[in-house]
Amino acid sequence: MWLLSLFNELGFPLKAPPSLLCHNLGATHLSFNLVHHSRMKHIQIDIHFVCDLVQKGTINVKQVHTQD
């Protein structure tokens, strides 16, 4: 988000939203479909932030295999 803001301030807006690569399949799914579980209390604020950005189309979250 910081780099996206910097590029916009410098006059270099991105044509497509940046991709956030994640090797955790569960976290990738949570970014698209927020489901409340008792185990995710400690990441609740972070996942809401990422979920909002995905819904607004600001970023894309994609899964990448751990070995890659």
Secondary structure, DSSP 8 states (H G I E B T S, - for coil): -HHHHHHHHTT---SS--EEEES-HHHHHHHHS----GGGGGGHHHHHHHHHHHHHTS-EEEE--TT-
